[in-house]
Amino acid sequence: MRRVLVQPVTYDEAKLRETQPYRATVAFLREVVKVSCMAVLEGEPGTGKTFGAYSFAQKRSIPFITAVEKVVMEKAPSRFFRSIAAEITGRQPVSLWDALEMMEQWASVNGTQRAIFIDEAQWLTGKALDTFRRLHDTTGVTILLIGHENELSRMLNRYPQARDRVAMRFVVPQLSMDDYRLLHGNDFNEELLHSIYELTEGNFRRLHRVVSLLFPYARARGKATQELTVSDLQVVSRYLVLQW
């Protein structure tokens, strides 16, 4: 039996930056960091919101924090905020209150509009969210909450004090057919590309999952990827889980 190693497809980052979801996300973030506010960046899982926000934050030296699962945060809130303070300030706090004081000092630098990006923000507990809300209120630091569409909104609706501070919101769109052509126009024929688009519904994670199987499938059959047909796609995706 011939064995074929399935390797995930890697993408040219320059091309990803040209996609409509990435460009729209960056345009929103440019406006967010100009003002003192709390803001929300939402999207369906797999739309690329984390990639866009992380890339933007890296270029501008903005702290990018991934919220731990709620159960961990509830058991060790002090450790969570002490790790954030250490990451942001470069100093190790000795207590929760020391961590909060260090973050306030960092955010209160005159003449500098500070920002903190928090990914997977739907996992924040009420106490954690309120701490970030108070940090915004006392220092003017911009707080961007990044999370799953609907889940993040439901979480905020439980805490109106924080929700009412949110001044800007953006939902990351799905990839367009033009984005599919940009990413894979040289790999697949137009008919197959349309079928891939219909199957994955513009979701980048689903697209990545499908094409990561199509390439080894073509190699195993001695075909060029441009020769693959819709029937080949149906074979590859027959048992593939794209969404629940």
Backbone as JSON, one array per atom type, in Angstrom:
{
  "sequence": "MRRVLVQPVTYDEAKLRETQPYRATVAFLREVVKVSCMAVLEGEPGTGKTFGAYSFAQKRSIPFITAVEKVVMEKAPSRFFRSIAAEITGRQPVSLWDALEMMEQWASVNGTQRAIFIDEAQWLTGKALDTFRRLHDTTGVTILLIGHENELSRMLNRYPQARDRVAMRFVVPQLSMDDYRLLHGNDFNEELLHSIYELTEGNFRRLHRVVSLLFPYARARGKATQELTVSDLQVVSRYLVLQW",
  "N": [[0.85, -1.2, 0.0], [0.59, 2.17, -0.88], [1.81, 4.93, 0.9], [0.9, 8.21, 1.74], [2.05, 11.19, 2.91], [0.28, 13.63, 4.55], [0.56, 16.97, 4.42], [-0.05, 20.09, 5.92], [-1.1, 22.9, 4.01], [0.93, 25.71, 3.38], [0.82, 29.29, 3.47], [1.58, 32.18, 1.53], [2.41, 34.94, 3.3], [2.27, 37.54, 2.4], [0.3, 37.43, 0.45], [-1.91, 36.76, 2.0], [-2.24, 39.11, 3.37], [-3.35, 40.67, 1.47], [-5.94, 39.92, 1.22], [-9.5, 40.48, 1.45], [-10.78, 40.28, 4.08], [-8.54, 40.62, 5.8], [-7.57, 43.19, 5.08], [-9.81, 44.75, 5.72], [-9.99, 44.32, 8.46], [-7.58, 45.44, 9.4], [-7.99, 48.11, 8.64], [-10.08, 48.79, 10.38], [-8.76, 48.44, 12.88], [-6.83, 50.42, 12.76], [-8.34, 52.69, 13.14], [-9.31, 52.18, 15.7], [-7.06, 52.3, 17.44], [-6.52, 54.95, 17.47], [-8.08, 56.29, 19.24], [-9.28, 56.68, 22.64], [-10.82, 54.06, 23.96], [-13.06, 51.25, 24.53], [-13.22, 48.41, 22.51], [-14.56, 46.05, 20.11], [-13.71, 43.19, 18.32], [-15.01, 40.9, 16.29], [-15.81, 37.62, 15.0], [-16.64, 34.75, 13.02], [-15.29, 31.55, 13.95], [-12.22, 30.85, 12.37], [-12.09, 32.87, 10.5], [-9.9, 34.5, 10.42], [-9.45, 36.55, 12.22], [-7.77, 36.62, 14.47], [-5.23, 36.34, 13.29], [-5.1, 38.73, 11.77], [-5.33, 40.73, 13.79], [-3.2, 40.08, 15.49], [-0.97, 40.35, 13.81], [-1.13, 43.09, 13.24], [-0.8, 44.11, 15.85], [1.8, 43.22, 16.45], [3.39, 44.71, 14.7], [3.14, 47.21, 15.78], [3.96, 47.07, 18.35], [2.05, 46.46, 20.32], [0.66, 45.11, 23.22], [-0.39, 41.76, 23.11], [-2.7, 39.61, 24.22], [-3.75, 36.37, 25.09], [-6.65, 35.15, 26.35], [-6.94, 32.9, 29.02], [-8.61, 29.71, 29.51], [-11.8, 29.88, 31.07], [-12.14, 28.38, 33.47], [-9.53, 28.08, 34.4], [-8.83, 30.72, 34.81], [-10.61, 31.46, 36.8], [-9.68, 29.97, 38.93], [-7.11, 30.91, 39.32], [-6.79, 33.89, 39.29], [-5.01, 35.87, 40.11], [-2.49, 34.97, 39.21], [-2.97, 35.09, 36.46], [-3.24, 37.9, 35.91], [-0.81, 38.79, 36.92], [0.97, 37.6, 35.14], [0.25, 38.92, 32.8], [0.95, 41.58, 33.45], [3.71, 41.28, 33.76], [4.44, 40.56, 31.16], [3.73, 42.88, 29.75], [5.1, 45.03, 31.02], [7.65, 44.13, 31.51], [8.61, 43.62, 34.0], [8.47, 41.69, 37.03], [5.66, 41.29, 38.9], [4.78, 41.11, 42.4], [2.38, 40.58, 43.52], [-1.23, 40.51, 43.02], [-2.28, 43.12, 43.28], [0.01, 44.61, 42.98], [0.56, 43.98, 40.33], [-1.63, 45.2, 39.01], [-1.16, 47.86, 39.63], [1.28, 48.27, 38.33], [0.45, 47.96, 35.67], [-1.28, 50.12, 35.42], [0.53, 52.24, 35.71], [2.08, 51.82, 33.43], [0.17, 52.29, 31.44], [-0.37, 54.94, 31.77], [1.44, 56.72, 30.69], [2.42, 59.87, 29.71], [1.33, 61.53, 26.77], [1.23, 59.3, 25.17], [-0.79, 57.06, 23.48], [-1.93, 54.25, 24.7], [-2.57, 50.71, 24.11], [-4.25, 47.58, 24.51], [-4.62, 44.35, 23.31], [-6.9, 41.73, 23.49], [-7.25, 38.45, 22.97], [-9.57, 35.72, 22.34], [-11.51, 36.65, 24.07], [-14.01, 36.02, 24.99], [-13.71, 34.24, 27.02], [-13.13, 35.63, 29.29], [-13.67, 36.27, 32.73], [-16.22, 37.82, 34.78], [-14.96, 39.39, 36.76], [-12.41, 39.7, 35.7], [-12.96, 41.05, 33.3], [-14.06, 43.38, 34.37], [-11.82, 44.41, 35.61], [-10.19, 45.12, 33.44], [-11.91, 46.99, 32.37], [-11.89, 48.96, 34.37], [-9.21, 49.67, 34.24], [-9.17, 50.88, 31.74], [-10.93, 53.03, 32.3], [-9.53, 54.51, 34.25], [-7.06, 55.13, 33.1], [-7.32, 55.58, 30.39], [-6.46, 53.8, 28.51], [-6.71, 51.96, 25.48], [-8.8, 49.22, 25.02], [-9.04, 46.3, 23.31], [-11.28, 43.81, 22.59], [-11.25, 40.6, 21.44], [-12.97, 38.06, 19.81], [-15.17, 35.15, 19.44], [-17.89, 35.5, 17.26], [-21.09, 36.36, 18.44], [-20.76, 34.73, 20.83], [-18.99, 36.38, 22.27], [-20.52, 38.7, 22.35], [-22.7, 37.81, 23.84], [-21.44, 37.34, 26.3], [-20.64, 39.96, 26.99], [-23.12, 41.16, 27.3], [-23.91, 40.24, 29.73], [-22.55, 41.79, 31.46], [-23.14, 44.8, 31.85], [-21.81, 47.2, 32.58], [-19.24, 47.08, 31.47], [-19.94, 46.5, 28.83], [-21.24, 48.85, 28.02], [-19.15, 50.54, 27.7], [-18.05, 49.95, 25.32], [-17.21, 51.31, 22.34], [-16.66, 50.93, 19.67], [-17.09, 48.55, 17.07], [-16.51, 45.63, 15.12], [-17.22, 43.17, 12.7], [-15.51, 40.55, 11.38], [-15.35, 39.84, 7.95], [-16.1, 37.05, 5.72], [-13.88, 35.28, 3.46], [-13.78, 36.31, 0.04], [-14.79, 35.3, -3.3], [-12.93, 36.38, -5.01], [-10.78, 36.54, -3.28], [-10.22, 33.83, -3.0], [-9.33, 33.29, -5.55], [-7.03, 34.83, -5.54], [-5.48, 33.47, -3.62], [-5.42, 30.8, -4.54], [-5.66, 30.72, -7.29], [-3.75, 29.94, -9.15], [-3.48, 27.32, -8.63], [-5.78, 25.71, -8.89], [-8.39, 24.9, -11.25], [-10.99, 27.09, -12.53], [-13.63, 26.12, -12.24], [-13.39, 24.14, -10.26], [-12.42, 25.71, -8.2], [-14.59, 27.37, -7.67], [-16.33, 25.45, -6.65], [-14.96, 24.68, -4.35], [-15.12, 27.04, -2.96], [-17.91, 27.22, -2.53], [-18.21, 24.98, -0.91], [-16.67, 25.54, 1.37], [-17.51, 28.0, 2.13], [-16.27, 30.53, 2.26], [-14.69, 30.53, 4.5], [-11.6, 30.7, 6.04], [-10.23, 28.76, 7.57], [-11.59, 26.39, 6.94], [-11.12, 26.32, 4.2], [-8.33, 25.95, 4.21], [-8.2, 23.43, 5.34], [-9.41, 21.81, 3.38], [-7.83, 22.21, 1.0], [-5.43, 21.29, 1.9], [-5.73, 18.61, 1.75], [-6.26, 18.18, -0.93], [-3.89, 18.67, -2.39], [-1.96, 16.53, -1.7], [-3.59, 14.45, -2.57], [-3.7, 14.87, -5.34], [-0.98, 14.48, -5.97], [-0.65, 11.79, -5.28], [-2.04, 10.55, -7.31], [-0.73, 11.23, -9.53], [-1.39, 13.59, -10.82], [-1.64, 16.98, -12.02], [-2.56, 19.76, -9.98], [-4.24, 21.51, -11.27], [-5.63, 19.88, -12.91], [-7.49, 18.57, -11.41], [-10.86, 17.69, -10.59], [-14.34, 18.49, -9.89], [-15.43, 16.13, -9.03], [-13.23, 14.89, -7.87], [-12.87, 16.57, -5.7], [-15.18, 15.95, -4.28], [-14.63, 13.34, -3.52], [-12.4, 13.72, -1.84], [-13.48, 15.29, 0.18], [-15.45, 13.82, 1.34], [-15.69, 12.62, 3.92], [-14.86, 14.66, 5.45], [-14.75, 16.88, 8.16], [-16.13, 19.93, 8.26], [-17.71, 21.78, 9.53], [-19.7, 21.89, 12.5]],
  "CA": [[0.0, 0.0, 0.0], [1.36, 3.4, -0.94], [1.46, 5.87, 1.95], [1.1, 9.6, 1.36], [2.06, 12.08, 4.08], [-0.55, 14.83, 4.33], [1.15, 18.15, 5.03], [-0.88, 21.28, 5.76], [-0.64, 23.91, 3.05], [1.39, 26.98, 3.94], [0.42, 30.41, 2.62], [2.42, 33.36, 1.44], [1.8, 35.95, 4.17], [2.0, 38.75, 1.61], [-0.99, 37.24, -0.2], [-2.95, 36.83, 3.03], [-2.43, 40.52, 3.71], [-4.1, 41.3, 0.39], [-7.33, 39.47, 1.22], [-10.45, 41.49, 1.92], [-10.94, 40.28, 5.54], [-7.37, 41.19, 6.46], [-7.52, 44.63, 4.84], [-10.9, 45.37, 6.46], [-9.63, 44.25, 9.88], [-6.53, 46.44, 9.64], [-8.61, 49.45, 8.54], [-10.8, 48.99, 11.64], [-7.81, 48.57, 13.98], [-6.18, 51.73, 12.65], [-9.24, 53.65, 13.77], [-9.43, 51.86, 17.12], [-5.91, 52.74, 18.24], [-6.43, 56.42, 17.47], [-8.94, 56.86, 20.27], [-9.36, 56.0, 23.94], [-12.12, 53.41, 24.01], [-13.1, 49.81, 24.48], [-13.7, 48.03, 21.18], [-14.8, 44.63, 19.92], [-13.43, 42.59, 17.01], [-15.68, 39.6, 16.32], [-15.86, 36.88, 13.76], [-16.81, 33.3, 13.1], [-14.0, 30.86, 14.01], [-11.63, 30.55, 11.08], [-12.13, 34.01, 9.56], [-8.6, 35.18, 10.39], [-9.42, 37.74, 13.08], [-6.57, 36.57, 15.31], [-4.09, 36.62, 12.42], [-5.07, 40.15, 11.45], [-5.08, 41.53, 14.98], [-1.84, 39.79, 16.0], [-0.02, 40.96, 12.88], [-1.22, 44.53, 13.49], [-0.21, 44.39, 17.16], [3.25, 42.99, 16.39], [4.03, 45.82, 14.0], [3.04, 48.44, 16.58], [4.38, 46.75, 19.72], [0.88, 46.47, 21.19], [0.52, 43.84, 23.94], [-1.42, 40.86, 22.58], [-2.92, 38.64, 25.28], [-4.77, 35.36, 24.85], [-7.31, 34.82, 27.62], [-6.96, 31.47, 29.34], [-9.95, 29.2, 29.71], [-12.44, 30.47, 32.24], [-11.92, 27.6, 34.68], [-8.19, 28.38, 34.88], [-8.83, 32.1, 35.28], [-11.34, 31.52, 38.05], [-8.88, 29.37, 39.99], [-5.85, 31.62, 39.54], [-6.86, 35.22, 38.68], [-3.79, 36.62, 40.42], [-1.44, 34.52, 38.29], [-3.32, 35.58, 35.13], [-2.91, 39.32, 35.78], [0.63, 38.97, 37.13], [1.64, 37.23, 33.88], [0.0, 40.01, 31.85], [1.77, 42.73, 33.84], [5.12, 40.96, 33.46], [4.61, 40.61, 29.7], [3.59, 44.25, 29.27], [6.06, 45.97, 31.6], [8.99, 43.56, 31.59], [8.95, 43.42, 35.42], [7.66, 40.65, 37.64], [4.94, 41.77, 40.09], [4.79, 40.16, 43.51], [1.0, 40.33, 43.93], [-2.23, 41.0, 42.08], [-2.37, 44.58, 43.37], [1.24, 45.12, 42.38], [0.38, 43.84, 38.88], [-2.57, 46.22, 38.54], [-0.49, 49.16, 39.75], [2.27, 48.35, 37.25], [-0.27, 48.16, 34.41], [-1.77, 51.5, 35.41], [1.68, 53.1, 35.45], [2.45, 51.65, 32.01], [-0.87, 52.87, 30.59], [-0.55, 56.37, 32.07], [2.55, 57.5, 30.16], [1.92, 61.08, 29.05], [1.59, 61.71, 25.34], [1.22, 58.02, 24.47], [-2.06, 56.34, 23.52], [-1.64, 52.83, 24.87], [-3.63, 49.78, 23.75], [-4.07, 46.17, 24.84], [-5.49, 43.47, 22.54], [-7.19, 40.51, 24.25], [-7.85, 37.43, 22.12], [-10.42, 34.75, 23.04], [-12.03, 37.45, 25.18], [-15.25, 35.44, 25.52], [-13.36, 33.45, 28.21], [-12.91, 36.49, 30.45], [-14.66, 36.26, 33.8], [-16.73, 39.15, 35.1], [-13.95, 40.14, 37.51], [-11.32, 40.05, 34.78], [-13.48, 42.08, 32.4], [-14.2, 44.6, 35.14], [-10.47, 44.93, 35.84], [-9.79, 45.81, 32.22], [-12.77, 48.17, 32.25], [-11.37, 49.97, 35.3], [-7.93, 50.13, 33.69], [-9.53, 51.84, 30.7], [-11.54, 54.22, 32.9], [-8.56, 55.29, 35.03], [-5.86, 55.51, 32.36], [-7.62, 55.89, 28.99], [-5.89, 52.8, 27.6], [-7.66, 51.31, 24.59], [-8.92, 47.78, 25.23], [-9.71, 45.61, 22.21], [-11.72, 42.46, 22.91], [-11.33, 39.8, 20.21], [-13.59, 36.79, 20.15], [-16.14, 34.52, 18.55], [-19.14, 36.24, 17.05], [-22.22, 35.95, 19.27], [-20.32, 34.34, 22.17], [-18.44, 37.56, 22.92], [-21.64, 39.6, 22.6], [-23.46, 37.26, 24.98], [-20.67, 37.58, 27.51], [-20.7, 41.39, 27.32], [-24.48, 41.49, 27.73], [-24.05, 39.9, 31.14], [-21.82, 42.79, 32.24], [-23.47, 46.06, 31.16], [-20.84, 48.27, 32.83], [-18.2, 46.96, 30.45], [-20.58, 46.58, 27.51], [-21.57, 50.23, 27.67], [-17.91, 51.25, 27.37], [-17.65, 49.59, 23.95], [-17.56, 52.4, 21.42], [-16.43, 50.53, 18.29], [-17.27, 47.1, 16.87], [-16.38, 45.19, 13.73], [-17.32, 41.73, 12.47], [-14.61, 40.2, 10.27], [-16.1, 39.13, 6.9], [-15.51, 35.84, 5.14], [-13.15, 35.46, 2.21], [-14.6, 36.4, -1.16], [-14.3, 34.48, -4.4], [-11.7, 37.01, -5.49], [-9.71, 36.13, -2.37], [-9.86, 32.45, -3.35], [-8.51, 33.36, -6.76], [-5.74, 35.36, -5.12], [-4.73, 32.46, -2.88], [-5.31, 29.49, -5.21], [-5.98, 30.81, -8.72], [-2.75, 29.22, -9.94], [-3.44, 25.92, -8.2], [-6.97, 24.96, -9.3], [-9.18, 25.51, -12.32], [-12.06, 27.97, -12.04], [-14.8, 25.34, -11.83], [-13.09, 23.52, -8.97], [-12.27, 26.77, -7.22], [-15.96, 27.76, -7.29], [-16.88, 24.38, -5.81], [-14.28, 24.78, -3.05], [-15.7, 28.22, -2.3], [-19.25, 26.85, -2.06], [-18.09, 23.99, 0.16], [-16.04, 26.11, 2.57], [-18.27, 29.2, 2.46], [-15.43, 31.69, 2.51], [-14.0, 30.41, 5.79], [-10.21, 30.39, 5.76], [-9.82, 27.5, 8.21], [-12.15, 25.3, 6.15], [-10.36, 26.31, 2.95], [-7.02, 25.36, 4.49], [-8.41, 22.0, 5.6], [-9.72, 21.14, 2.12], [-6.72, 22.21, 0.05], [-4.34, 20.48, 2.47], [-5.97, 17.24, 1.29], [-6.27, 18.13, -2.4], [-2.53, 18.6, -2.94], [-1.44, 15.16, -1.67], [-4.48, 13.62, -3.4], [-3.24, 15.02, -6.72], [0.34, 13.84, -6.1], [-0.81, 10.34, -5.21], [-2.62, 10.09, -8.58], [0.11, 11.7, -10.63], [-2.07, 14.67, -11.51], [-1.43, 18.38, -11.64], [-3.74, 20.22, -9.25], [-5.14, 22.16, -12.23], [-6.41, 18.83, -13.59], [-8.48, 18.02, -10.5], [-12.24, 18.02, -10.95], [-15.3, 18.55, -8.79], [-15.56, 14.76, -8.54], [-12.1, 14.67, -6.98], [-13.18, 17.3, -4.48], [-16.19, 15.18, -3.55], [-13.94, 12.19, -2.92], [-11.54, 14.2, -0.75], [-14.24, 15.92, 1.27], [-16.58, 12.96, 1.68], [-15.8, 12.44, 5.37], [-14.17, 15.78, 6.07], [-15.57, 17.71, 9.03], [-15.89, 21.35, 8.01], [-18.39, 22.51, 10.6], [-20.66, 21.06, 13.24]],
  "C": [[0.89, 1.25, 0.0], [0.89, 4.37, 0.13], [1.8, 7.29, 1.49], [0.99, 10.46, 2.62], [1.27, 13.35, 3.75], [0.06, 15.98, 5.12], [0.21, 19.33, 4.86], [-0.26, 22.26, 4.78], [-0.17, 25.15, 3.81], [1.11, 28.09, 2.94], [1.47, 31.51, 2.65], [1.74, 34.48, 2.25], [1.47, 37.22, 3.42], [0.64, 38.63, 0.91], [-2.13, 37.32, 0.82], [-3.26, 38.28, 3.39], [-3.21, 41.27, 2.63], [-5.56, 40.87, 0.38], [-8.23, 40.53, 1.85], [-10.66, 41.46, 3.44], [-9.76, 40.91, 6.27], [-7.35, 42.71, 6.3], [-8.61, 45.36, 5.63], [-10.59, 45.39, 7.96], [-8.6, 45.32, 10.22], [-7.1, 47.85, 9.58], [-9.36, 49.78, 9.83], [-9.82, 49.24, 12.78], [-7.07, 49.91, 13.94], [-7.03, 52.81, 13.29], [-9.32, 53.43, 15.28], [-8.29, 52.46, 17.93], [-5.73, 54.25, 18.25], [-7.16, 57.04, 18.65], [-8.85, 56.04, 21.56], [-10.74, 55.38, 24.06], [-11.94, 51.93, 24.31], [-13.74, 49.44, 23.16], [-13.8, 46.52, 21.09], [-14.49, 44.24, 18.48], [-13.96, 41.16, 17.06], [-15.58, 38.91, 14.97], [-16.1, 35.41, 14.02], [-15.42, 32.65, 13.22], [-13.48, 30.53, 12.61], [-11.64, 31.69, 10.09], [-10.8, 34.75, 9.48], [-8.52, 36.4, 11.27], [-8.17, 37.78, 13.96], [-5.33, 36.9, 14.49], [-3.97, 38.11, 12.13], [-4.71, 41.01, 12.64], [-3.66, 41.32, 15.5], [-0.79, 40.44, 15.11], [0.03, 42.47, 13.09], [-0.53, 44.89, 14.8], [1.31, 44.24, 17.15], [3.97, 44.17, 15.75], [4.08, 47.08, 14.84], [3.4, 48.23, 18.05], [3.23, 46.9, 20.72], [0.8, 45.13, 21.91], [-0.66, 43.03, 23.41], [-1.55, 39.7, 23.56], [-3.99, 37.65, 24.85], [-5.35, 34.94, 26.19], [-7.3, 33.31, 27.83], [-8.4, 31.02, 29.5], [-10.5, 29.66, 31.05], [-12.14, 29.71, 33.52], [-10.54, 27.88, 35.26], [-8.16, 29.78, 35.48], [-9.53, 32.22, 36.63], [-10.53, 30.98, 39.21], [-7.62, 30.18, 40.3], [-5.87, 32.99, 38.89], [-5.6, 36.04, 38.92], [-2.67, 36.26, 39.47], [-1.69, 35.06, 36.88], [-2.88, 37.03, 34.96], [-1.43, 39.59, 36.06], [1.42, 38.62, 35.87], [1.45, 38.31, 32.82], [0.89, 41.2, 32.16], [3.23, 42.5, 33.52], [5.39, 41.06, 31.96], [4.6, 42.05, 29.19], [4.73, 45.15, 29.74], [7.49, 45.45, 31.64], [9.47, 43.37, 33.02], [8.0, 42.41, 36.03], [6.97, 41.18, 38.9], [4.9, 40.68, 41.16], [3.37, 39.8, 43.95], [0.06, 40.83, 42.85], [-2.29, 42.52, 42.09], [-1.13, 45.23, 42.79], [1.14, 45.07, 40.85], [-0.52, 44.94, 38.33], [-1.94, 47.6, 38.59], [0.54, 49.34, 38.63], [1.59, 48.61, 35.9], [-0.81, 49.58, 34.31], [-0.64, 52.47, 35.12], [2.09, 53.03, 33.98], [1.45, 52.37, 31.1], [-0.99, 54.38, 30.74], [0.58, 57.25, 31.56], [2.0, 58.68, 29.36], [2.29, 61.11, 27.57], [1.57, 60.43, 24.54], [-0.15, 57.37, 24.61], [-1.78, 54.85, 23.53], [-2.84, 51.98, 24.44], [-3.24, 48.38, 24.21], [-5.08, 45.37, 24.02], [-5.65, 42.16, 23.31], [-7.92, 39.53, 23.35], [-8.6, 36.4, 22.97], [-11.08, 35.41, 24.26], [-13.34, 36.9, 25.74], [-14.99, 34.58, 26.76], [-13.15, 34.32, 29.44], [-14.04, 36.33, 31.47], [-15.15, 37.69, 34.02], [-15.7, 39.99, 35.81], [-12.81, 40.58, 36.6], [-11.76, 41.17, 33.84], [-13.59, 43.41, 33.13], [-12.85, 45.23, 35.43], [-9.97, 45.69, 34.62], [-10.63, 47.07, 32.0], [-12.27, 49.29, 33.15], [-10.04, 50.52, 34.82], [-8.18, 51.15, 32.59], [-10.05, 53.13, 31.3], [-10.51, 55.11, 33.58], [-7.39, 55.81, 34.21], [-6.15, 55.93, 30.92], [-7.06, 54.89, 28.01], [-7.0, 52.19, 26.76], [-7.64, 49.81, 24.82], [-9.69, 47.18, 24.07], [-10.01, 44.18, 22.62], [-11.95, 41.71, 21.6], [-11.96, 38.45, 20.56], [-14.58, 36.29, 19.12], [-17.41, 35.36, 18.47], [-20.26, 35.58, 17.85], [-21.78, 35.57, 20.68], [-19.79, 35.55, 22.93], [-19.56, 38.55, 23.26], [-22.48, 39.12, 23.78], [-22.74, 37.5, 26.3], [-20.78, 39.04, 27.94], [-22.09, 41.79, 27.83], [-24.73, 41.13, 29.19], [-23.39, 40.93, 32.05], [-22.0, 44.17, 31.61], [-22.48, 47.19, 31.42], [-19.73, 48.26, 31.8], [-18.8, 47.12, 29.05], [-20.81, 48.01, 27.08], [-20.33, 51.08, 27.42], [-17.47, 50.98, 25.93], [-18.16, 50.64, 22.97], [-17.41, 52.02, 19.95], [-16.53, 49.01, 18.19], [-17.14, 46.78, 15.39], [-16.45, 43.67, 13.68], [-16.5, 41.4, 11.23], [-15.39, 39.41, 9.22], [-15.38, 37.85, 6.46], [-14.69, 36.2, 3.9], [-14.13, 35.52, 1.05], [-14.05, 35.45, -2.23], [-13.02, 35.07, -4.98], [-10.52, 36.66, -4.59], [-9.27, 34.7, -2.66], [-8.99, 32.43, -4.6], [-7.11, 33.86, -6.43], [-4.87, 34.27, -4.49], [-4.48, 31.19, -3.68], [-5.64, 29.52, -6.7], [-5.0, 30.07, -9.6], [-2.72, 27.73, -9.63], [-4.59, 25.1, -8.78], [-7.69, 25.68, -10.44], [-10.39, 26.23, -11.73], [-13.27, 27.19, -11.54], [-14.56, 24.72, -10.45], [-12.99, 24.58, -7.88], [-13.64, 27.26, -6.74], [-16.57, 26.72, -6.35], [-16.25, 24.39, -4.42], [-14.86, 25.95, -2.26], [-17.09, 27.9, -1.73], [-19.18, 25.89, -0.88], [-17.61, 24.62, 1.46], [-16.64, 27.44, 2.99], [-17.42, 30.39, 2.87], [-14.67, 31.66, 3.82], [-12.57, 29.94, 5.55], [-9.79, 29.05, 6.35], [-10.35, 26.29, 7.44], [-11.43, 25.17, 4.82], [-9.03, 25.6, 3.15], [-7.14, 23.85, 4.67], [-8.63, 21.23, 4.29], [-8.5, 21.07, 1.21], [-5.53, 21.42, 0.58], [-4.51, 19.01, 2.13], [-5.9, 17.12, -0.23], [-4.86, 17.99, -2.98], [-1.94, 17.19, -2.87], [-2.29, 14.18, -2.48], [-4.02, 13.67, -4.86], [-1.9, 14.33, -6.92], [0.2, 12.32, -6.13], [-1.33, 9.76, -6.52], [-1.85, 10.59, -9.79], [-0.53, 12.79, -11.45], [-1.51, 16.03, -11.11], [-2.69, 18.86, -10.94], [-4.74, 20.91, -10.17], [-6.03, 21.15, -12.96], [-7.5, 18.24, -12.7], [-9.87, 18.53, -10.86], [-13.1, 18.11, -9.69], [-15.5, 17.16, -8.2], [-14.43, 14.42, -7.58], [-12.33, 15.38, -5.64], [-14.2, 16.53, -3.63], [-15.59, 13.96, -2.87], [-13.16, 12.63, -1.69], [-12.36, 14.65, 0.45], [-15.37, 15.04, 1.79], [-16.78, 12.83, 3.2], [-15.14, 13.59, 6.15], [-15.13, 16.6, 6.92], [-15.2, 19.17, 8.8], [-16.58, 22.22, 9.04], [-19.38, 21.57, 11.26], [-22.06, 21.65, 13.09]]
}
